[in-house]
Amino acid sequence: MTATTLKDFPRLYCDTWQAVIAGSIGCDALSRFFSLPCHMIHADGSHETLSAATDLIAFNEQRRAALLQASVTTARLAGSDLTTQGSHVALITANWELLRGDGTLERSWRHHYTMIRPAESWVILVSTFQPGA
């Protein structure tokens, strides 16, 4: 597995989610994008800490099931911004769109990822969903 750079992160993450939605790979493929532990801040303000790989996979499996339930077939990155905060911390803001099989928009939102670089690759430490964006 090659290192994930900050510049490449949003596209690689989106492409991996697209493959997960399509069923060509499992949710475990998303694990390489996350630090453990990692923190999830949900749209309602609640939050959780995922400390084990099995918890992270289960979290992403629930997300995939919800997307499939909503007839989502495409995850699209509509844009992203990057702000570095030194050599080992960065913030990525991503604008996501989910499309149904007929091409209609199921939902769009802004997501913030606090990134760290504990080794060669950048990973998500905190994932924050911004509702209504």
DSSP file with accessible surface (Angstrom, degrees, kcal/mol):
  #  RESIDUE AA STRUCTURE BP1 BP2  ACC     N-H-->O    O-->H-N    N-H-->O    O-->H-N    TCO  KAPPA ALPHA  PHI   PSI    X-CA   Y-CA   Z-CA
    1    1 A M              0   0  185      0, 0.0     2,-0.2     0, 0.0     3,-0.1   0.000 360.0 360.0 360.0 130.6    0.0    0.0    0.0
    2    2 A T        -     0   0  115      1,-0.1     2,-0.0   118,-0.0   119,-0.0  -0.495 360.0 -91.5 -83.8 158.5    1.4    3.4   -1.0
    3    3 A A        -     0   0   40     -2,-0.2     2,-0.6     1,-0.1   118,-0.1  -0.331  35.5-127.3 -67.5 145.8    1.4    6.4    1.3
    4    4 A T        -     0   0    2    118,-0.1   118,-2.1    -3,-0.1     2,-0.2  -0.861  23.5-154.9 -97.1 119.3   -1.6    8.7    1.1
    5    5 A T     >  -     0   0   63     -2,-0.6     4,-1.6   116,-0.2   116,-0.1  -0.527  25.6-115.6 -87.7 160.8   -0.6   12.4    0.6
    6    6 A L  T  4 S+     0   0   20      1,-0.2     3,-0.2     2,-0.2    -1,-0.1   0.916 116.0  53.0 -60.6 -42.7   -2.8   15.3    1.7
    7    7 A K  T  4 S+     0   0  180      1,-0.2     4,-0.4     2,-0.1    -1,-0.2   0.893 116.3  38.3 -61.3 -40.0   -3.3   16.3   -1.9
    8    8 A D  T  > S+     0   0   79      1,-0.2     4,-2.5     2,-0.1     5,-0.3   0.649  93.9  90.1 -85.4 -16.8   -4.5   12.9   -3.0
    9    9 A F  H  X S+     0   0    2     -4,-1.6     4,-2.9    -3,-0.2     5,-0.3   0.897  83.7  48.1 -54.3 -54.3   -6.5   12.1    0.1
   10   10 A P  H  > S+     0   0   11      0, 0.0     4,-2.5     0, 0.0    -1,-0.2   0.927 115.9  44.1 -57.1 -43.6  -10.0   13.4   -0.9
   11   11 A R  H  > S+     0   0  119     -4,-0.4     4,-2.9     2,-0.2     5,-0.2   0.929 115.3  47.5 -67.9 -43.8  -10.0   11.7   -4.3
   12   12 A L  H  X S+     0   0   53     -4,-2.5     4,-2.2     2,-0.2    -1,-0.2   0.913 113.4  48.8 -64.0 -40.3   -8.6    8.4   -3.0
   13   13 A Y  H  X S+     0   0    2     -4,-2.9     4,-2.5    -5,-0.3    -2,-0.2   0.933 113.4  46.9 -64.7 -44.6  -11.2    8.4   -0.1
   14   14 A C  H  X S+     0   0    3     -4,-2.5     4,-2.6    -5,-0.3    -2,-0.2   0.929 111.8  50.3 -62.3 -46.0  -14.0    9.2   -2.5
   15   15 A D  H  X S+     0   0   82     -4,-2.9     4,-2.0     1,-0.2    -1,-0.2   0.882 110.9  49.8 -61.6 -37.4  -12.9    6.5   -5.0
   16   16 A T  H  X S+     0   0   19     -4,-2.2     4,-2.3    -5,-0.2    -1,-0.2   0.928 110.4  49.2 -68.6 -42.8  -12.7    4.0   -2.1
   17   17 A W  H  X S+     0   0    8     -4,-2.5     4,-2.9     1,-0.2     5,-0.2   0.910 108.7  54.4 -61.3 -39.2  -16.2    4.9   -0.9
   18   18 A Q  H  X S+     0   0   54     -4,-2.6     4,-2.3     1,-0.2    -1,-0.2   0.927 109.1  47.2 -61.2 -42.7  -17.5    4.6   -4.5
   19   19 A A  H  X>S+     0   0   23     -4,-2.0     5,-1.7     2,-0.2     6,-1.0   0.875 111.4  51.7 -66.1 -35.4  -16.1    1.1   -4.7
   20   20 A V  H ><5S+     0   0    0     -4,-2.3     3,-0.7     2,-0.2    -2,-0.2   0.934 110.3  48.2 -65.8 -45.2  -17.6    0.2   -1.3
   21   21 A I  H 3<5S+     0   0    7     -4,-2.9    -2,-0.2     1,-0.2    -1,-0.2   0.920 111.2  50.7 -60.8 -41.4  -21.0    1.5   -2.5
   22   22 A A  H 3<5S-     0   0   71     -4,-2.3    -1,-0.2    -5,-0.2    -2,-0.2   0.674 111.6-124.1 -71.1 -16.6  -20.7   -0.5   -5.7
   23   23 A G  T <<5S+     0   0   43     -4,-0.8    -3,-0.2    -3,-0.7    -2,-0.1   0.555  77.8 121.0  84.9   9.5  -19.8   -3.6   -3.6
   24   24 A S  S   <S+     0   0   89     -5,-1.7     2,-0.3    -6,-0.2    -4,-0.2   0.709  81.3  20.8 -80.6 -17.9  -16.5   -4.3   -5.4
   25   25 A I  S    S-     0   0   69     -6,-1.0    -2,-0.2    -9,-0.1     2,-0.1  -0.953  86.0-109.5-140.4 162.9  -14.6   -4.0   -2.1
   26   26 A G    >   -     0   0   36     -2,-0.3     3,-1.8     1,-0.1     4,-0.2  -0.393  33.0-103.6 -89.6 167.6  -15.6   -4.3    1.6
   27   27 A C  G >  S+     0   0    7      1,-0.3     3,-1.7     2,-0.2     4,-0.4   0.722 112.8  76.3 -63.2 -20.6  -15.8   -1.6    4.2
   28   28 A D  G >  S+     0   0  100      1,-0.3     3,-1.4     2,-0.2     4,-0.4   0.795  81.1  70.5 -62.4 -22.7  -12.6   -2.8    5.7
   29   29 A A  G X  S+     0   0   33     -3,-1.8     3,-0.6     1,-0.3    -1,-0.3   0.747  90.7  60.4 -66.4 -21.3  -10.8   -1.0    2.7
   30   30 A L  G X  S+     0   0    0     -3,-1.7     3,-1.9    -4,-0.2    -1,-0.3   0.694  82.6  83.3 -77.0 -17.5  -11.8    2.3    4.3
   31   31 A S  G X  S+     0   0   30     -3,-1.4     3,-1.9    -4,-0.4    -1,-0.2   0.810  76.8  67.2 -60.1 -30.6   -9.8    1.6    7.5
   32   32 A R  G <  S+     0   0   74     -3,-0.6    -1,-0.3    -4,-0.4    -2,-0.1   0.700  95.1  59.3 -66.0 -15.7   -6.5    2.7    6.0
   33   33 A F  G <  S+     0   0    0     -3,-1.9    91,-2.9    -4,-0.1     2,-0.4   0.483  98.9  72.4 -89.4  -3.0   -7.9    6.3    5.9
   34   34 A F  E <   -a  124   0A  12     -3,-1.9     2,-0.2    89,-0.3    91,-0.2  -0.897  69.4-135.6-121.1 146.0   -8.5    6.5    9.7
   35   35 A S  E     -     0   0A  21     89,-2.9    -2,-0.0    -2,-0.4    89,-0.0  -0.580  38.8-104.8 -81.6 152.5   -6.4    6.7   12.8
   36   36 A L  E    S+     0   0A  77     -2,-0.2    15,-0.2     1,-0.1     2,-0.1  -0.993 109.7  35.7-123.5 121.2   -7.3    4.5   15.7
   37   37 A P  E    S+     0   0A  62      0, 0.0     2,-0.3     0, 0.0    14,-0.2   0.581  89.0 169.8 -75.5 162.1   -8.7    5.8   17.8
   38   38 A C  E     - B   0  50A   1     12,-2.0    12,-2.8    -2,-0.1     2,-0.4  -0.935  25.1-133.0-134.2 160.5  -10.7    8.2   15.7
   39   39 A H  E     -aB 126  49A  67     86,-2.7    88,-2.8    -2,-0.3     2,-0.5  -0.947  11.0-160.7-121.2 134.0  -13.6   10.5   16.7
   40   40 A M  E     -aB 127  48A   4      8,-2.9     8,-2.1    -2,-0.4     2,-0.6  -0.962   0.4-165.5-115.1 125.5  -16.8   11.0   14.8
   41   41 A I  E     -aB 128  47A  60     86,-3.1    88,-2.2    -2,-0.5     6,-0.2  -0.961  19.4-149.6-111.6 117.9  -19.0   14.1   15.4
   42   42 A H    >   -     0   0   53      4,-3.0     3,-2.2    -2,-0.6    86,-0.0  -0.316  27.3-100.6 -88.1 168.9  -22.5   13.6   14.0
   43   43 A A  T 3  S+     0   0   48      1,-0.3    -1,-0.1     2,-0.1    85,-0.0   0.808 121.5  54.7 -59.0 -31.5  -24.9   16.1   12.5
   44   44 A D  T 3  S-     0   0  129      2,-0.1    -1,-0.3     1,-0.1     3,-0.1   0.427 121.2-105.6 -85.3   3.3  -26.9   16.2   15.8
   45   45 A G  S <  S+     0   0   49     -3,-2.2    -2,-0.1     1,-0.3    -1,-0.1   0.289  80.0 129.4  91.9 -11.8  -23.8   17.1   17.8
   46   46 A S        -     0   0   52     -5,-0.1    -4,-3.0     1,-0.0    -1,-0.3  -0.331  39.2-164.3 -70.4 160.7  -23.4   13.7   19.3
   47   47 A H  E     -B   41   0A 139     -6,-0.2     2,-0.3    -3,-0.1    -6,-0.2  -0.964  12.9-169.0-145.6 159.9  -20.0   12.1   19.1
   48   48 A E  E     -B   40   0A  72     -8,-2.1    -8,-2.9    -2,-0.3     2,-0.5  -0.987  17.6-135.0-147.4 154.1  -18.3    8.8   19.5
   49   49 A T  E     -B   39   0A  69     -2,-0.3     2,-0.6   -10,-0.2   -10,-0.2  -0.959  13.5-155.9-111.6 127.3  -14.8    7.4   19.7
   50   50 A L  E     +B   38   0A   9    -12,-2.8   -12,-2.0    -2,-0.5     3,-0.0  -0.928  19.9 167.7-104.2 118.0  -13.9    4.3   17.7
   51   51 A S        +     0   0   80     -2,-0.6     2,-0.3   -14,-0.2    -1,-0.1   0.649  55.2  55.6-106.0 -20.3  -11.0    2.6   19.2
   52   52 A A  S  > S-     0   0   36      1,-0.1     4,-1.9   -16,-0.0     3,-0.4  -0.875  77.1-124.4-119.2 150.4  -10.9   -0.8   17.5
   53   53 A A  H  > S+     0   0   48     -2,-0.3     4,-2.6     1,-0.2     5,-0.2   0.876 113.2  56.5 -57.7 -37.0  -10.7   -1.8   13.8
   54   54 A T  H  > S+     0   0  103      1,-0.2     4,-2.3     2,-0.2    -1,-0.2   0.879 105.8  50.7 -65.7 -34.6  -13.9   -3.8   14.2
   55   55 A D  H  > S+     0   0   77     -3,-0.4     4,-2.4     2,-0.2    -1,-0.2   0.902 110.5  49.1 -67.0 -41.4  -15.8   -0.8   15.5
   56   56 A L  H  X S+     0   0    1     -4,-1.9     4,-2.4     2,-0.2     5,-0.2   0.929 111.8  48.2 -65.0 -43.5  -14.6    1.3   12.5
   57   57 A I  H  X S+     0   0   41     -4,-2.6     4,-2.6     1,-0.2    -2,-0.2   0.936 112.0  49.5 -63.3 -44.2  -15.6   -1.4   10.0
   58   58 A A  H  X S+     0   0   41     -4,-2.3     4,-2.1     2,-0.2    -1,-0.2   0.908 109.7  52.3 -62.3 -40.4  -19.0   -1.7   11.7
   59   59 A F  H  X S+     0   0   22     -4,-2.4     4,-1.8     1,-0.2    -1,-0.2   0.944 112.8  43.9 -59.1 -48.4  -19.5    2.1   11.6
   60   60 A N  H  X S+     0   0    0     -4,-2.4     4,-2.6     1,-0.2    -2,-0.2   0.852 109.4  56.6 -69.8 -31.4  -18.8    2.2    7.9
   61   61 A E  H  X S+     0   0  107     -4,-2.6     4,-2.5     2,-0.2    -1,-0.2   0.899 106.5  50.6 -65.2 -37.8  -21.0   -0.9    7.2
   62   62 A Q  H  X S+     0   0  137     -4,-2.1     4,-2.1     2,-0.2    -2,-0.2   0.907 110.8  49.0 -64.5 -40.6  -23.9    1.0    8.8
   63   63 A R  H  X S+     0   0   62     -4,-1.8     4,-2.2     2,-0.2    -2,-0.2   0.925 111.3  49.2 -64.2 -44.2  -23.2    4.0    6.6
   64   64 A R  H  X S+     0   0   72     -4,-2.6     4,-2.6     1,-0.2     5,-0.2   0.930 109.8  51.4 -61.7 -44.0  -23.0    1.8    3.5
   65   65 A A  H  X S+     0   0   59     -4,-2.5     4,-2.5     1,-0.2    -1,-0.2   0.911 109.8  50.0 -60.4 -41.1  -26.3    0.1    4.4
   66   66 A A  H  X S+     0   0   52     -4,-2.1     4,-1.6     2,-0.2    -1,-0.2   0.899 110.5  50.2 -64.9 -39.2  -28.0    3.5    4.9
   67   67 A L  H  <>S+     0   0   17     -4,-2.2     5,-2.7     2,-0.2    -2,-0.2   0.929 111.9  46.6 -64.7 -44.4  -26.7    4.7    1.5
   68   68 A L  H ><5S+     0   0   71     -4,-2.6     3,-1.8     1,-0.2    -2,-0.2   0.898 108.6  55.9 -65.7 -37.6  -28.0    1.6   -0.2
   69   69 A Q  H 3<5S+     0   0  165     -4,-2.5    -1,-0.2     1,-0.3    -2,-0.2   0.857 107.0  50.7 -60.2 -34.1  -31.3    1.9    1.5
   70   70 A A  T 3<5S-     0   0   25     -4,-1.6    -1,-0.3    -5,-0.2    -2,-0.2   0.281 119.4-113.5 -87.7   9.4  -31.6    5.4    0.0
   71   71 A S  T < 5 +     0   0   77     -3,-1.8    30,-1.1     1,-0.2     2,-0.3   0.743  57.1 165.8  64.6  26.6  -30.8    4.0   -3.5
   72   72 A V  E   < +C  100   0A   2     -5,-2.7    28,-0.3    28,-0.2    -1,-0.2  -0.573  14.4 163.6 -74.1 132.1  -27.4    5.8   -3.6
   73   73 A T  E     +     0   0A  64     26,-2.8     2,-0.4    -2,-0.3    27,-0.2   0.501  60.7  47.7-120.2 -14.5  -25.2    4.5   -6.4
   74   74 A T  E     -C   99   0A  49     25,-1.9    25,-2.7   -53,-0.1     2,-0.5  -0.993  53.9-164.1-138.3 130.2  -22.6    7.3   -6.6
   75   75 A A  E     -C   98   0A   8     -2,-0.4     2,-0.4    23,-0.2    23,-0.2  -0.956  22.5-170.7-105.6 125.9  -20.6    9.3   -4.1
   76   76 A R  E     -C   97   0A 114     21,-3.3    21,-2.5    -2,-0.5     2,-0.8  -0.973  22.5-142.1-125.9 133.6  -19.2   12.4   -5.7
   77   77 A L  E     -C   96   0A  19     -2,-0.4    19,-0.2    19,-0.2     3,-0.1  -0.829  16.4-174.8 -89.6 111.0  -16.6   14.9   -4.3
   78   78 A A  E     -     0   0A  57     17,-3.2     2,-0.2    -2,-0.8    18,-0.2   0.534  63.4 -39.8 -87.2  -6.6  -17.9   18.3   -5.4
   79   79 A G  E     -C   95   0A  26     16,-0.8    16,-3.0    -3,-0.0    -1,-0.3  -0.783  54.2-151.9 158.8 159.3  -14.8   20.1   -4.1
   80   80 A S  E     -C   94   0A  53     14,-0.2     2,-0.3    -2,-0.2    14,-0.2  -0.991   2.6-153.5-153.2 153.9  -12.3   20.2   -1.3
   81   81 A D  E     -C   93   0A 102     12,-2.5    12,-2.4    -2,-0.3     2,-0.4  -0.959  10.2-152.7-127.2 149.5  -10.1   22.6    0.6
   82   82 A L  E     -C   92   0A  81     -2,-0.3     2,-0.4    10,-0.2    10,-0.2  -0.980  11.4-179.3-127.7 130.8   -6.9   22.0    2.5
   83   83 A T  E     -C   91   0A  78      8,-2.5     8,-3.0    -2,-0.4     2,-0.2  -0.982  18.0-148.1-127.9 117.2   -5.4   23.9    5.4
   84   84 A T  E     -C   90   0A  90     -2,-0.4     6,-0.3     6,-0.2     3,-0.1  -0.598   9.5-168.1 -82.5 148.2   -2.2   22.7    6.8
   85   85 A Q        -     0   0  106      4,-3.1     3,-0.3     1,-0.5     2,-0.2  -0.499  66.5 -49.5-130.7  57.5   -1.5   23.3   10.5
   86   86 A G  S    S-     0   0   54      1,-0.2    -1,-0.5     2,-0.1     3,-0.2  -0.548  88.1 -54.1 101.3-167.8    2.1   22.5   10.7
   87   87 A S  S    S+     0   0   77     -2,-0.2    -1,-0.2     1,-0.2     3,-0.1   0.630 133.4  32.8 -87.5 -11.7    3.9   19.4    9.4
   88   88 A H  S    S+     0   0   99     -3,-0.3    29,-1.4     1,-0.1     2,-0.4   0.333 110.6  59.1-128.1   6.5    1.7   16.8   11.1
   89   89 A V  E     + D   0 116A  50     27,-0.2    -4,-3.1    -3,-0.2     2,-0.3  -0.998  54.0 159.8-138.5 140.3   -1.8   18.2   11.3
   90   90 A A  E     -CD  84 115A   0     25,-1.9    25,-3.4    -2,-0.4     2,-0.5  -0.976  29.4-133.3-151.7 162.6   -4.2   19.5    8.6
   91   91 A L  E     -CD  83 114A  44     -8,-3.0    -8,-2.5    -2,-0.3     2,-0.5  -0.990  16.3-168.0-121.4 126.0   -7.8   20.2    8.0
   92   92 A I  E     -CD  82 113A   2     21,-2.6    21,-3.1    -2,-0.5     2,-0.5  -0.965   3.1-164.0-111.1 128.2   -9.6   19.0    4.9
   93   93 A T  E     -CD  81 112A  20    -12,-2.4   -12,-2.5    -2,-0.5     2,-0.4  -0.971  13.8-171.5-109.3 123.7  -13.1   20.4    4.1
   94   94 A A  E     -CD  80 111A   2     17,-3.1    17,-2.9    -2,-0.5     2,-0.6  -0.946  19.7-147.3-121.8 138.1  -14.9   18.3    1.5
   95   95 A N  E     -CD  79 110A  41    -16,-3.0   -17,-3.2    -2,-0.4   -16,-0.8  -0.927  27.1-165.7-102.8 115.0  -18.2   19.0   -0.2
   96   96 A W  E     -CD  77 109A  11     13,-2.8    13,-1.8    -2,-0.6     2,-0.4  -0.766  13.7-170.6-105.0 148.9  -20.0   15.7   -0.9
   97   97 A E  E     -CD  76 108A  48    -21,-2.5   -21,-3.3    -2,-0.3     2,-0.5  -0.998   7.7-157.4-134.4 136.7  -22.9   14.7   -3.1
   98   98 A L  E     -CD  75 107A   4      9,-2.8     8,-3.3    -2,-0.4     9,-1.3  -0.969  13.9-163.4-113.4 129.6  -24.7   11.4   -3.1
   99   99 A L  E     -CD  74 105A  17    -25,-2.7   -26,-2.8    -2,-0.5   -25,-1.9  -0.887  12.7-132.0-116.3 143.9  -26.6   10.5   -6.3
  100  100 A R  E >   -C   72   0A  83      4,-2.9     3,-2.4    -2,-0.4   -28,-0.2  -0.357  41.0 -93.7 -79.5 171.3  -29.3    7.9   -6.9
  101  101 A G  T 3  S+     0   0   58    -30,-1.1   -29,-0.1     1,-0.3    -1,-0.1   0.781 126.4  56.3 -58.9 -28.1  -29.1    5.5   -9.8
  102  102 A D  T 3  S-     0   0  122      2,-0.1    -1,-0.3     1,-0.0     3,-0.1   0.405 121.2-106.8 -86.6   4.1  -31.2    7.8  -12.0
  103  103 A G  S <  S+     0   0   49     -3,-2.4    -2,-0.1     1,-0.3     2,-0.1   0.388  74.7 136.5  89.9  -3.4  -28.7   10.6  -11.4
  104  104 A T        -     0   0   59      1,-0.1    -4,-2.9    -5,-0.1     2,-0.4  -0.456  62.7-101.9 -78.4 153.1  -30.9   12.7   -9.0
  105  105 A L  E     -D   99   0A  83     -6,-0.2    -6,-0.2     1,-0.2     3,-0.1  -0.583  32.1-178.1 -76.4 122.5  -29.3   14.2   -5.9
  106  106 A E  E     -     0   0A  46     -8,-3.3     2,-0.3    -2,-0.4    -7,-0.2   0.864  68.4 -34.6 -84.0 -43.7  -30.1   12.2   -2.7
  107  107 A R  E     -D   98   0A  96     -9,-1.3    -9,-2.8     2,-0.0    -1,-0.4  -0.963  49.6-154.5-168.8 160.9  -28.2   14.7   -0.5
  108  108 A S  E     +D   97   0A  57     -2,-0.3     2,-0.3   -11,-0.2   -11,-0.2  -0.973  23.0 155.4-139.2 152.8  -25.2   17.0   -0.3
  109  109 A W  E     -D   96   0A  26    -13,-1.8   -13,-2.8    -2,-0.3     2,-0.4  -0.980  38.7-106.4-164.8 168.8  -23.2   18.2    2.7
  110  110 A R  E     -DE  95 130A  91     20,-1.0    20,-2.4    -2,-0.3     2,-0.4  -0.879  30.9-167.8-107.3 139.2  -19.9   19.6    3.9
  111  111 A H  E     -DE  94 129A  12    -17,-2.9   -17,-3.1    -2,-0.4     2,-0.4  -0.977   7.7-152.2-128.9 140.2  -17.6   17.4    5.9
  112  112 A H  E     -DE  93 128A  42     16,-2.9    16,-3.2    -2,-0.4     2,-0.5  -0.948   8.3-167.4-115.2 134.4  -14.5   18.4    7.9
  113  113 A Y  E     -DE  92 127A   4    -21,-3.1   -21,-2.6    -2,-0.4     2,-0.7  -0.979  11.9-152.5-123.6 118.7  -11.6   16.0    8.5
  114  114 A T  E     -DE  91 126A  40     12,-2.8    11,-3.2    -2,-0.5    12,-1.5  -0.841  27.5-159.5 -87.0 119.1   -8.9   16.7   11.0
  115  115 A M  E     -DE  90 124A   0    -25,-3.4   -25,-1.9    -2,-0.7     2,-0.3  -0.764  15.5-174.0-105.9 146.6   -5.9   14.9    9.6
  116  116 A I  E     -DE  89 123A  36      7,-2.4     7,-2.6    -2,-0.3   -27,-0.2  -0.926  18.6-145.0-131.1 159.2   -2.7   13.7   11.3
  117  117 A R        +     0   0   81    -29,-1.4     5,-0.2    -2,-0.3   -28,-0.0  -0.760  27.4 162.4-124.6  85.4    0.4   12.1    9.9
  118  118 A P  S    S-     0   0   97      0, 0.0     2,-0.1     0, 0.0    -1,-0.1   0.742  77.0 -11.9 -76.0 -20.1    1.6    9.6   12.4
  119  119 A A  S    S-     0   0   75      2,-0.7     0, 0.0    -3,-0.1     0, 0.0  -0.305 117.3 -37.0-144.0-128.3    3.8    7.8    9.8
  120  120 A E  S    S+     0   0  157     -2,-0.1     2,-0.3     2,-0.0  -117,-0.0   0.810 116.9  58.4 -80.4 -32.5    4.0    8.0    6.0
  121  121 A S  S    S-     0   0   30   -118,-0.1    -2,-0.7  -116,-0.1     2,-0.3  -0.768  79.2-122.3-106.0 148.4    0.3    8.4    5.3
  122  122 A W        -     0   0   17   -118,-2.1     2,-0.3    -2,-0.3    -5,-0.2  -0.634  35.4-176.5 -81.0 141.4   -2.2   11.0    6.4
  123  123 A V  E     - E   0 116A  16     -7,-2.6    -7,-2.4    -2,-0.3     2,-0.5  -0.943  30.7 -98.1-138.9 159.4   -5.2    9.7    8.3
  124  124 A I  E     +aE  34 115A   0    -91,-2.9   -89,-2.9    -2,-0.3    -9,-0.2  -0.663  34.9 169.0 -80.7 125.3   -8.5   11.0    9.7
  125  125 A L  E    S+     0   0A  48    -11,-3.2   -86,-2.7    -2,-0.5     2,-0.4   0.781  75.3  21.1 -97.3 -42.6   -8.4   11.7   13.5
  126  126 A V  E     -aE  39 114A  28    -12,-1.5   -12,-2.8   -88,-0.2     2,-0.5  -0.996  64.5-165.5-131.8 129.7  -11.7   13.6   13.7
  127  127 A S  E     -aE  40 113A   6    -88,-2.8   -86,-3.1    -2,-0.4     2,-0.5  -0.971  11.7-172.3-115.6 120.2  -14.5   13.4   11.2
  128  128 A T  E     -aE  41 112A  37    -16,-3.2   -16,-2.9    -2,-0.5     2,-0.5  -0.962  12.6-150.9-121.7 121.4  -17.1   16.2   11.6
  129  129 A F  E     - E   0 111A  53    -88,-2.2   -18,-0.2    -2,-0.5   -84,-0.1  -0.755   8.2-153.2 -87.9 127.3  -20.4   16.3    9.7
  130  130 A Q  E >   - E   0 110A  65    -20,-2.4     3,-1.0    -2,-0.5   -20,-1.0  -0.879  16.1-146.8-103.0 104.7  -21.7   19.8    9.0
  131  131 A P  T 3  S+     0   0   73      0, 0.0   -22,-0.1     0, 0.0   -89,-0.0  -0.324  74.6  19.0 -70.5 151.0  -25.5   19.6    8.7
  132  132 A G  T 3         0   0   89      1,-0.2   -23,-0.1   -24,-0.2    -2,-0.0   0.595 360.0 360.0  72.9  11.3  -27.4   21.9    6.4
  133  133 A A    <         0   0   50     -3,-1.0    -1,-0.2   -23,-0.1   -25,-0.1  -0.569 360.0 360.0 -88.5 360.0  -24.3   22.8    4.3
